[in-house]
Amino acid sequence: MKRFMLLAPLGLVAACAMPPEGVDEAAVMRFDDAVKSMGCELVTEPHFLATELQTGLTRDQVVAMVQYKVALEQAVAMESGGHRFTSGGCADAA
């Protein structure tokens, strides 16, 4: 019972997750495509720069998108740093 009580808020956070301000559905799709083109990982500065260029998003919006994907459980933090994406075109790579 305690486990459920601890996990319940995580489900609520994911259910309430909204894309970052100024990021529409088309930009979310461009983000997913950009991440896939990087091998489903955002780790290094070149990864972030390429994602910004491919999506038209600012650095702050890209960082917010990473947080959004983590909240939706569509990305996970890697021990070595950065994030691995696990949904959409990256589901097979996960």
NORWONOR-V705150 format. One record per helix or strand of 2 or more residues. SS is the DSSP state (H for helix, E for strand). FROM is the first residue (numbers start at 0). TO is the last residue. If there is no record, write none. Layout:
ss & from & to
SS & FROM & TO
SS & FROM & TO
This chain:
ss & from & to
H & 1 & 15
H & 24 & 36
E & 40 & 41
H & 44 & 54
H & 58 & 70
E & 74 & 76
E & 82 & 84
H & 87 & 89
